[in-house]
Amino acid sequence: MCRRILVVLAGLLLALPMFGSAPAMASDPGGPSASQLLAKVTTCQQISNGSYATDEGQAATIPVCQANGAVFFKADMDVDCDGVRTTQCNEQTDCCFYPDTAFHTSNDQPLDAAKLPYIVLPSPSGTWDYRTAGIDGGAVVAVIYNNQVTYAVVGDTGPTGIIGESSYATAQSLGINPDPRNGGTDSGVTYVVFPHSKVNPIESHASAVTLGQQLATTFVGGGGNPPPPTGGTITGLGGKCVDVAGANAANGAAVQLYDCNGSTAQQWTAGSDGTIRALGKCLDASNNSSANGTLLQIWDCAGSANQKWTAPGGGTTPPPPPPPNGAMAVAPYYYNGWGSPPDPRTVMSATGVKWFTMAFVLNNGYCNPMWDGGRPLTGGADQNTINTIRSAGGDVVPSFGGASGNKLEASCNNANDLAGAYQKVINAYGLKAIDLDFEGDVYGNATIQQRLVDALKIVKANNPGIVEYVTIGSGQNGPGNDLITRAANAGLTIDVWTIMPFDFGGAGQDMGRLTQQATDGLERAVRDAYHYTDDVAYRHSGLSSMNGITDVQEVVTVANAQTMLAYANQHHLGRFTFWSANRDRPCPGAYPNDDTCSGVSQSAWDFTRTFAQYQG
C-alpha cells in the first residue's frame, strides 16, 4: 500500500487534480450534520495502546478513541487506490498499486477504490487490533471533512504504524483531490467507526449510507452504544430476498420475493417497537386485514397493529442445536490410498481417539461414489478399516472430495443426483456424519456451489440428525464468505464450517497464532451469514490443521497443536481435527513428503494425543 509522499514542486500545476474526467461525487445527504457528529467526539477515551503516525517517518501522535459507543480518530487522508484496476487506479497512476484488498465483495473480488468509499485501518498489532473493538470488514464509517459527511465501509488494512487512509472514492466524495500521486489532505479528517455494524454486500454504498445514517442518528442522540444493526436482507424460498417492488418508496408499494441484488429496497431494519422497515416505511398488512392471502406492502409508520411483527429469537436467526463436539469432533483424517496407513487400533489405544475421518470418496463414471474414485464402496480395504474401527468402539466420518481427483460435485449434473450419491455412502455404512472437503477448482464454481448446497439440504431432509461438516481452504485472515453466505441465504444450516488453516503463506511464521487468526475470520463469516452470536458462531466453526511440514514449507509443531487445543477449548469449536493420522509419526530420516511422517520432532501419535484432549 503506497503512503502518500508530499512533494513541493515549483509550478503548482502538479497539485491540481489529475483526473479531470472522473465523475464528480457528492458527500452523502441526510442524517446528522458534520457539526452534530463532531460535537460527540471532542473528548478522547483512548483505547489504543499507543499512537499512530499519519505518514512514514512522522511522529506517532494519533490515538484511537471511543465515545458514546463508537470508535474514532482524527488524522489526515492519504489516498488508497488498491483493488480493482481502473482508469483512476492502476500501476501507472499509483506507484505502489496492489490489485487486492483485505476484504472482498460478495462474489469474492477486490473492492473498487475508484467507485466505493472505504477506509483503511492499520493491520492488527500491539498498538491496536480493530477486531477487539467489534470492527471488521464492511463496518460502517462516517468520514467528516470541511463540514461534510460521507459514509464509507472498512475495506482494507494497511501498515501497522500508520493511520488515516481512504479510497479514491472517499476522497472524491468529500471534495479532496483523489489523485494517489499528490492528493489527499494533511489534516482535518475525522473517522467515526460504528462497531458491530455490517454492510451486506460490502460493495453496496447505498446500503452503507442507509445504515450509516441510522447509526449516526443514534450516536448523536445520546449516550450508550449504537445498537448492533438488526437489519439486512430477509431471505426465503429459493434464497431470494424480500424486496420492495421497483424500489418504490410510495405508500402501498408491494412487497415481493426477488433475486438478491444488494439494493436498499432489500435492506430491512427490525425496530425495537416491533416494526420492520425499508426505504423509510414500515412493512404493513394491507387494509389492516389478517385474512389469509392478505397482501403485504410498505406504508408510513403509524404504530398500528398491522405494522407490528414478531421475529423468532428476537429478530435474529434462531440458533440451531449445537453440533456434537465430543469424540466425533476430533476425528483425524485417515487415508487408505497413500501414506502407509497405520493400524487404527494402534492409534486408538495409544491416544484415546475414537473417530476417524476417512478420505476420500470421489467419482467413478457418472455420479458414482467410490473410495479414491477407484476402490469399491463396500467389500474392500476401506470397509475393512471401518469395520476394524467400529469393532474397537469407534466410528467414522467419510469425507467427500479433497484437493484433487474426479469430484462427485462436478460429475453429478443436478442436486438430486448428487444427494443420491451421498445417500449411497450414508446407506452403505449407516453414517452419523459426513464431511464435504470442498476445495480446488470446484470451490470457485458458483453453479457447483449451489448444487452442493441444494444437495446437502436434501440430505438433511432425508436423514434427520445427520451431522454435515463442510471443510474449505482459508487465507491467513479467514476464508472467503461466498459459499457460507450462499448456504445461509438458501436456508441450509451446516453443523460445522471447517477451515484448513495452512498452505496460505505462513512459512517461517507462528502457525499456532495464524491458525487462531484464520479461525477467528471463519467465525466472523459464519456469524454474519447466519446472524448468530459470537458464541454460537464459534460452536459452528472448526479447524482442520496439517501436522508437521505443509505443502508450502510451513511448520506445524506439537507445541502449535497445543496452542490450537487451548484456543479450541476456549471457544468450544464444533470441530477440531487435522490431516492426518498417517503423518503422525517421526520420520526415520529426511522428510520424504509422502504422508508417512510429519517431518518435525515428535513421538508417534503426539498430534493425535494432543487433539484427543479436546473437551468441546
C-alpha positions as a printed Julia matrix, in Angstrom:
616×3 Matrix{Float64}:
   0.0     0.0     0.0
   1.5     3.31   -1.02
   1.66    6.03    1.59
   1.36    9.48    0.08
   4.62   11.38   -0.18
   4.24   15.16   -0.13
   6.36   16.77   -2.77
   6.65   20.53   -3.13
   7.37   21.48   -6.71
   7.82   24.81   -8.35
   4.78   25.37  -10.51
   1.58   24.41   -8.76
   0.03   22.62  -11.71
   1.01   19.26  -10.28
  -1.09   20.0    -7.24
  -4.24   20.1    -9.32
  -6.47   17.03   -9.6
  -5.07   14.68  -12.2
  -8.32   13.02  -13.15
 -10.49   15.71  -14.62
 -12.54   13.13  -16.46
 -13.54   11.3   -13.27
 -17.2    11.81  -12.35
 -17.8    14.2    -9.5
 -19.18   12.7    -6.34
 -21.07   14.42   -3.54
 -20.99   13.81    0.16
 -23.98   11.84    1.4
 -27.03   13.98    2.22
 -29.34   13.24    5.13
 -28.58   12.06    8.62
 -26.8    14.11   11.28
 -24.7    17.09   10.22
 -20.93   17.24   10.44
 -21.14   19.59   13.42
 -23.52   17.24   15.26
 -21.13   14.32   14.79
 -18.03   16.34   15.71
 -19.72   17.53   18.89
 -19.74   13.93   20.1
 -16.02   13.31   19.57
 -14.5    16.24   21.39
 -13.15   14.05   24.21
 -10.91   11.03   23.61
 -11.18    7.96   25.78
  -8.14    6.23   24.33
  -8.48    2.52   23.51
  -5.25    2.02   21.56
  -2.11    1.04   23.46
  -0.17    3.81   21.77
  -0.47    6.24   18.9
  -0.1     6.17   15.13
   1.76    8.3    12.63
  -0.01    9.83    9.66
   2.87    9.06    7.28
   6.12    7.14    7.27
   8.83    8.95    9.19
   6.36   11.14   11.07
   5.89   11.18   14.84
   3.21    8.9    16.27
   0.64   11.35   17.64
  -2.78    9.93   16.65
  -4.6     7.81   19.26
  -7.66    5.64   18.62
 -10.5     6.73   20.88
 -14.02    5.78   21.81
 -17.02    7.9    22.68
 -20.7     7.1    23.04
 -20.01    3.55   21.9
 -18.33    4.48   18.62
 -14.61    4.34   17.75
 -12.98    7.43   16.25
  -9.68    9.02   15.31
  -8.66   12.35   13.81
  -5.98   12.24   11.15
  -5.05   13.13    7.6
  -6.3    11.39    4.48
  -3.93    9.55    2.19
  -5.47    8.12   -0.97
  -5.61    4.34   -1.34
  -6.08    3.01   -4.88
  -5.64   -0.7    -4.2
  -8.11   -3.27   -5.52
  -9.68   -3.42   -8.98
  -7.62   -1.91  -11.81
  -9.4     1.12  -13.23
  -8.52    4.22  -15.21
  -8.03    6.05  -11.92
  -6.28    3.27  -10.03
  -3.52    1.19  -11.59
   0.25    0.74  -11.67
   0.72    3.89  -13.74
  -1.33    6.23  -11.54
  -0.21    4.79   -8.2
   3.44    3.96   -7.52
   2.53    1.22   -5.07
  -0.72   -0.09   -6.58
  -1.69   -3.57   -5.33
  -4.54   -5.4    -7.1
  -6.24   -6.67   -3.97
  -7.89   -5.52   -0.76
  -8.11   -7.16    2.64
 -11.88   -7.51    2.31
 -13.7    -8.7    -0.78
 -17.05   -8.19   -2.48
 -19.93  -10.64   -2.2
 -18.54  -12.51   -5.24
 -15.05  -12.63   -3.7
 -13.47   -9.88   -5.8
 -11.28   -7.0    -4.57
 -13.02   -3.71   -3.85
 -13.07   -0.92   -6.43
 -11.34    2.1    -4.85
 -12.49    4.39   -7.66
 -16.17    3.64   -7.04
 -16.59    2.52   -3.44
 -15.97    4.82   -0.49
 -13.95    2.79    2.0
 -11.31    3.46    4.62
  -8.11    1.64    5.51
  -7.4     0.6     9.11
  -3.97   -0.29   10.48
  -3.32   -4.02   10.46
  -3.71   -5.6    13.92
  -0.69   -5.05   16.15
   0.25   -4.45   19.76
  -0.83   -0.84   19.31
  -4.4    -1.74   18.46
  -6.43   -4.6    16.97
  -9.62   -3.28   15.4
 -11.25   -6.69   15.8
 -11.22   -6.43   19.59
 -13.43   -3.35   19.25
 -16.08   -5.28   17.3
 -14.93   -3.89   13.94
 -14.41   -5.91   10.79
 -14.56   -5.54    7.03
 -17.83   -3.92    5.99
 -18.24   -1.93    9.21
 -19.83    1.47    8.62
 -17.76    4.65    8.95
 -18.81    8.29    8.99
 -15.95   10.32    7.44
 -16.11   14.05    8.19
 -14.16   16.81    6.47
 -14.72   20.5     5.8
 -18.26   20.43    7.22
 -19.22   17.46    5.02
 -20.09   13.85    5.9
 -19.75   10.8     3.71
 -20.45    7.22    4.7
 -17.95    4.51    3.88
 -17.05    0.99    4.93
 -13.93   -0.58    6.38
 -12.46   -2.02    3.2
  -8.73   -2.59    3.56
  -5.89   -2.81    6.05
  -2.53   -1.1     5.88
   0.79   -0.71    7.73
   0.72   -1.38   11.45
   2.08    2.03   12.43
   0.15    4.41   10.18
  -3.43    5.68   10.23
  -5.53    7.94    8.02
  -6.09    6.44    4.58
  -9.17    6.13    2.4
 -10.15    5.08   -1.07
 -10.12    7.3    -4.14
 -13.93    7.44   -3.98
 -13.95    8.55   -0.32
 -11.63   11.45   -1.05
 -13.57   12.43   -4.14
 -16.91   12.43   -2.3
 -15.53   14.94    0.23
 -14.04   17.25   -2.38
 -10.48   16.14   -1.6
  -8.08   15.66   -4.5
  -8.26   11.87   -5.07
  -5.06   11.55   -7.13
  -2.92    8.91   -5.37
   0.24   10.7    -6.55
  -0.35   14.06   -4.91
  -3.86   14.08   -3.5
  -5.33   13.69   -0.05
  -5.15   16.23    2.74
  -2.71   16.75    5.58
  -5.24   17.08    8.41
  -8.79   17.82    9.4
 -10.41   14.43    8.76
 -12.41   12.68   11.47
 -13.27    9.0    11.12
 -16.15    7.62   13.23
 -16.45    3.82   13.02
 -19.57    2.06   14.3
 -18.69   -1.27   15.98
 -20.76   -4.38   15.29
 -22.14   -2.86   12.09
 -22.01   -4.69    8.79
 -22.93   -3.63    5.25
 -24.0    -6.63    3.23
 -22.99   -6.74    0.48
 -19.94   -4.65    1.31
 -19.92   -3.11   -2.18
 -23.37   -1.53   -1.76
 -22.66    2.12   -0.99
 -26.38    2.85   -0.84
 -26.69    0.32    1.99
 -23.73    1.92    3.77
 -25.45    5.31    3.59
 -28.77    3.98    4.87
 -27.22    2.06    7.74
 -24.7     4.8     8.48
 -27.38    7.46    8.82
 -29.36    5.24   11.18
 -26.35    4.56   13.39
 -25.16    8.16   13.26
 -28.6     9.37   14.33
 -28.47    7.06   17.35
 -24.9     8.15   18.04
 -25.66   11.86   18.23
 -28.9    11.29   20.09
 -27.28   10.36   23.4
 -25.06    8.02   25.29
 -24.93    4.3    25.01
 -23.56    2.03   22.37
 -25.25    2.35   18.98
 -27.11   -0.95   18.84
 -25.83   -3.62   16.5
 -27.99   -3.37   13.42
 -30.75   -5.93   13.29
 -31.26   -5.14    9.63
 -30.1    -6.52    6.34
 -31.69   -8.84    3.84
 -34.54  -11.22    4.63
 -34.24  -14.35    2.53
 -36.76  -17.05    1.77
 -37.77  -19.59   -0.82
 -35.03  -20.26   -3.35
 -32.63  -17.99   -1.46
 -34.43  -14.91   -2.81
 -34.78  -11.64   -0.93
 -37.84   -9.87    0.42
 -37.99   -6.8    -1.83
 -39.98   -3.59   -2.21
 -41.2    -3.76   -5.8
 -39.46   -1.29   -8.06
 -37.64    0.24   -5.07
 -40.76    2.4    -4.82
 -40.94    4.26   -1.5
 -44.57    5.35   -2.02
 -47.31    4.18    0.32
 -48.82    0.96   -0.96
 -45.71   -0.28   -2.78
 -45.92   -4.07   -2.94
 -43.54   -6.35   -1.1
 -42.36   -9.39   -3.03
 -39.65  -12.02   -3.41
 -36.89  -11.06   -5.85
 -33.31  -12.01   -6.73
 -30.98  -10.61   -4.06
 -29.18   -7.58   -5.51
 -27.91   -5.58   -2.53
 -30.25   -2.64   -3.19
 -31.81   -0.5    -0.47
 -35.17   -1.99   -1.46
 -33.95   -5.21    0.16
 -32.43   -3.73    3.31
 -34.79   -4.23    6.27
 -34.35   -3.0     9.81
 -36.14   -4.51   12.8
 -37.18   -1.7    15.15
 -37.45   -2.01   18.91
 -41.16   -1.11   18.52
 -41.91   -4.29   16.58
 -41.81   -2.72   13.15
 -39.79   -3.91   10.16
 -38.7    -1.04    7.93
 -37.3    -0.41    4.48
 -36.99    2.77    2.41
 -38.13    4.75    5.44
 -41.51    2.98    5.6
 -42.96    0.12    7.63
 -43.91   -3.36    6.48
 -47.7    -3.25    6.54
 -50.57   -5.73    6.19
 -52.81   -4.08    3.63
 -56.26   -2.85    4.66
 -55.47   -3.66    8.3
 -56.53   -7.21    7.49
 -55.44  -10.52    9.0
 -57.29  -12.67    6.45
 -55.43  -15.46    4.68
 -53.9   -14.13    1.48
 -53.62  -10.54    2.73
 -51.03   -8.74    0.63
 -48.05   -7.02    2.23
 -46.89   -3.54    1.36
 -44.9    -0.63    2.8
 -46.65    2.35    4.37
 -45.92    5.33    6.58
 -45.16    4.05   10.06
 -48.22    4.59   12.25
 -47.64    2.28   15.22
 -50.75    0.29   14.3
 -51.23   -3.43   14.87
 -50.95   -4.24   11.16
 -47.34   -2.95   11.29
 -46.18   -4.96   14.3
 -44.22   -8.15   13.69
 -42.61  -10.79   15.89
 -39.44  -12.48   14.67
 -38.2   -15.77   16.16
 -35.28  -15.37   18.51
 -35.8   -11.65   18.98
 -35.13  -10.74   15.37
 -32.1   -12.89   14.67
 -31.83  -16.32   13.12
 -32.65  -18.78   15.9
 -29.53  -20.79   16.62
 -29.64  -24.44   15.64
 -28.81  -27.11   18.19
 -25.06  -27.21   18.84
 -23.31  -29.92   16.83
 -21.77  -32.91   18.59
 -18.39  -31.68   19.77
 -17.03  -34.6    21.72
 -15.26  -37.6    20.21
 -16.78  -37.01   16.77
 -15.3   -33.5    16.64
 -11.81  -34.98   16.98
 -11.66  -37.34   14.03
  -8.21  -37.14   12.4
  -8.1   -37.84    8.7
  -7.1   -41.37    7.75
  -6.2   -42.27    4.19
  -6.02  -45.79    2.78
  -4.76  -44.73   -0.63
  -1.39  -43.28    0.37
   0.98  -42.69    3.24
   1.4   -46.2     4.71
  -1.84  -46.2     6.71
  -1.32  -47.33   10.31
  -3.49  -49.87   12.13
  -6.24  -47.63   13.52
  -6.47  -49.79   16.66
  -2.86  -48.89   17.49
  -3.66  -45.19   17.23
  -6.86  -45.57   19.25
  -5.26  -47.46   22.11
  -2.27  -45.1    22.29
  -4.24  -41.84   22.21
  -7.86  -42.39   23.23
  -9.18  -41.09   19.92
 -12.4   -42.84   18.84
 -13.36  -41.41   15.47
 -11.55  -41.05   12.15
 -12.39  -39.02    9.05
 -11.98  -41.43    6.15
 -10.6   -39.85    2.97
 -11.72  -39.59    0.18
 -14.92  -40.53   -1.63
 -14.64  -39.49   -5.29
 -16.46  -40.2    -8.54
 -16.14  -43.07  -10.99
 -18.21  -42.8   -14.15
 -21.35  -40.7   -13.74
 -22.17  -39.68  -10.22
 -20.89  -42.98   -8.83
 -19.18  -42.81   -5.42
 -16.07  -44.93   -4.91
 -13.16  -44.64   -2.5
 -10.48  -42.56   -4.21
 -12.53  -42.89   -7.38
 -11.33  -46.47   -7.86
 -11.71  -48.64   -4.77
 -15.12  -50.26   -4.19
 -17.53  -48.55   -1.86
 -18.08  -51.78    0.06
 -16.22  -55.04    0.37
 -12.72  -53.62    0.02
  -9.91  -52.19    2.15
 -11.91  -49.17    3.23
 -14.83  -51.18    4.54
 -12.34  -53.42    6.36
 -10.84  -50.32    8.0
 -14.27  -49.06    9.03
 -15.18  -52.47   10.46
 -11.9   -52.53   12.4
 -12.51  -49.07   13.87
 -16.07  -49.92   14.85
 -15.07  -53.23   16.41
 -12.69  -51.26   18.65
 -15.51  -48.98   19.82
 -15.01  -46.15   17.33
 -16.71  -44.79   14.24
 -16.0   -42.87   11.04
 -16.92  -39.75    9.07
 -16.39  -40.38    5.34
 -15.01  -37.33    3.54
 -16.1   -36.48    0.0
 -13.75  -34.52   -2.26
 -10.25  -33.44   -1.34
  -7.69  -31.38   -3.19
  -7.66  -33.41   -6.39
  -9.44  -36.16   -8.28
 -12.79  -36.51  -10.04
 -15.32  -34.89   -7.72
 -18.92  -36.01   -7.4
 -19.95  -32.37   -7.15
 -18.67  -31.78  -10.69
 -19.79  -35.11  -12.17
 -23.38  -35.13  -10.94
 -25.46  -32.86  -13.15
 -28.0   -31.79  -10.56
 -28.61  -31.61   -6.83
 -30.91  -34.64   -6.72
 -28.31  -36.9    -8.32
 -25.58  -35.52   -6.08
 -27.69  -36.07   -2.98
 -28.34  -39.6    -4.23
 -24.59  -40.26   -4.46
 -24.09  -39.03   -0.9
 -27.02  -41.19    0.18
 -25.41  -44.33   -1.24
 -22.48  -43.85    1.1
 -24.71  -42.98    4.05
 -26.76  -46.13    3.48
 -23.71  -48.33    2.94
 -22.34  -47.59    6.39
 -25.3   -46.3     8.42
 -23.49  -42.99    8.94
 -23.99  -40.4    11.64
 -21.94  -37.71    9.87
 -20.36  -36.79    6.54
 -17.61  -34.33    5.6
 -17.57  -32.35    2.36
 -13.95  -31.37    1.68
 -14.8   -28.73   -0.88
 -11.67  -27.24   -2.42
  -9.76  -26.86   -5.64
 -11.44  -25.94   -8.92
 -14.96  -26.85   -7.76
 -14.9   -24.28   -4.96
 -14.76  -21.3    -7.28
 -17.62  -22.5    -9.5
 -20.9   -20.84   -8.48
 -23.03  -23.48  -10.22
 -21.29  -26.3    -8.38
 -21.5   -24.38   -5.11
 -25.27  -24.1    -5.47
 -25.53  -27.77   -6.46
 -23.66  -28.72   -3.27
 -25.87  -26.51   -1.11
 -29.08  -27.87   -2.61
 -27.87  -31.47   -2.31
 -26.97  -31.03    1.35
 -30.45  -29.65    2.02
 -31.89  -32.83    0.53
 -29.55  -34.99    2.62
 -30.57  -33.11    5.77
 -34.25  -33.61    5.0
 -33.85  -37.33    4.28
 -31.55  -38.13    7.21
 -32.8   -36.41   10.38
 -29.99  -35.9    12.86
 -27.12  -36.45   10.45
 -24.17  -34.11   11.01
 -22.84  -32.24    7.98
 -19.32  -30.85    8.03
 -18.07  -28.63    5.21
 -14.29  -28.18    5.02
 -12.81  -25.36    2.95
  -9.5   -23.61    2.36
  -8.54  -20.38    4.06
  -6.32  -17.33    3.92
  -4.48  -16.05    6.94
  -7.45  -13.84    7.87
 -10.09  -16.47    7.22
 -11.91  -17.98    4.24
 -13.9   -16.33    1.51
 -17.52  -15.92    2.53
 -19.2   -16.78   -0.78
 -20.1   -20.42   -0.06
 -21.06  -19.7     3.55
 -23.3   -16.82    2.52
 -24.79  -18.88   -0.3
 -25.71  -21.67    2.12
 -27.2   -19.28    4.67
 -29.25  -17.47    2.03
 -30.59  -20.81    0.82
 -31.67  -21.85    4.31
 -29.0   -24.54    4.73
 -27.61  -24.84    8.24
 -24.24  -26.57    8.18
 -23.39  -28.14   11.53
 -19.75  -27.07   11.39
 -17.93  -24.97    8.83
 -14.29  -26.03    8.99
 -11.22  -24.35    7.55
  -7.83  -25.77    6.65
  -5.51  -23.09    8.1
  -2.35  -23.97    6.21
  -0.84  -23.73    2.73
  -1.53  -19.99    2.99
   1.94  -18.47    3.0
   2.81  -18.97    6.66
   6.34  -20.34    6.19
   8.6   -19.07    8.94
   5.66  -17.77   11.0
   3.92  -18.96   14.15
   1.33  -21.39   12.81
  -0.44  -21.56   16.16
  -1.11  -17.83   16.04
  -2.01  -17.84   12.34
  -4.45  -20.69   12.89
  -6.27  -18.73   15.57
  -6.33  -15.65   13.35
  -7.79  -17.58   10.4
 -10.38  -19.35   12.57
 -11.47  -16.03   14.03
 -12.07  -14.94   10.44
 -14.18  -18.04    9.82
 -16.22  -17.33   12.93
 -16.97  -13.82   11.73
 -18.07  -15.13    8.32
 -20.4   -17.69    9.94
 -21.7   -15.13   12.44
 -22.51  -12.57    9.77
 -24.06  -15.02    7.31
 -26.34  -16.69    9.84
 -26.79  -13.76   12.26
 -25.51  -15.87   15.14
 -24.0   -14.55   18.33
 -20.23  -14.96   18.56
 -20.6   -17.89   20.95
 -22.98  -19.76   18.65
 -20.83  -18.97   15.6
 -17.71  -20.44   17.23
 -19.64  -23.62   18.08
 -20.46  -23.96   14.38
 -16.88  -23.27   13.29
 -13.93  -25.65   13.26
 -10.36  -26.12   12.14
  -8.53  -28.92   10.41
  -4.78  -28.36   10.63
  -1.92  -30.24    8.97
   0.62  -31.82   11.27
   4.28  -31.18   10.53
   5.66  -29.71    7.31
   2.94  -28.49    4.98
   2.88  -28.42    1.18
   4.38  -24.91    1.18
   7.01  -25.5     3.9
   5.05  -24.1     6.82
   5.88  -25.97   10.02
   3.15  -27.03   12.44
   4.72  -28.38   15.61
   3.28  -30.29   18.54
   3.59  -27.06   20.54
   1.48  -25.31   17.88
  -1.11  -28.07   18.24
  -1.21  -27.45   21.98
  -1.82  -23.74   21.32
  -4.66  -24.7    19.0
  -6.08  -27.04   21.67
  -6.29  -24.22   24.21
  -7.96  -21.99   21.64
 -10.46  -24.7    20.63
 -11.4   -25.35   24.24
 -11.76  -21.63   24.94
 -14.21  -21.13   22.06
 -15.93  -24.55   22.12
 -15.25  -25.15   18.45
 -17.59  -27.55   16.71
 -14.72  -29.46   15.14
 -11.01  -29.81   15.95
  -9.04  -32.17   13.72
  -6.07  -32.48   11.35
  -4.54  -34.11    8.28
  -3.55  -36.8     9.02
  -3.15  -39.83   11.28
  -0.91  -41.35    8.6
   1.57  -38.5     9.12
   1.56  -38.63   12.93
   4.94  -40.34   13.23
   8.56  -39.19   13.34
  10.49  -39.57   10.11
  13.32  -42.13   10.22
  15.47  -39.8     8.1
  14.92  -36.79    5.89
  11.34  -35.69    5.38
  10.05  -37.74    2.39
   6.91  -35.67    1.78
   4.81  -38.77    1.21
   2.36  -38.5     4.13
   4.09  -41.28    6.06
   5.52  -38.94    8.71
   5.38  -35.33    9.85
   8.92  -34.05    9.34
   9.02  -32.42   12.79
  10.33  -33.55   16.17
   7.74  -35.82   17.79
   7.0   -39.26   19.14
   4.49  -41.49   17.42
   0.9   -40.18   17.71
   1.81  -36.97   19.57
  -0.54  -34.88   17.44
  -3.45  -37.3    17.8
  -2.81  -37.47   21.54
  -2.96  -33.66   21.73
  -6.12  -33.3    19.65
  -7.81  -36.09   21.62
  -7.61  -33.88   24.72
 -10.2   -31.53   23.23
 -13.09  -31.17   25.69
 -15.65  -29.49   23.45
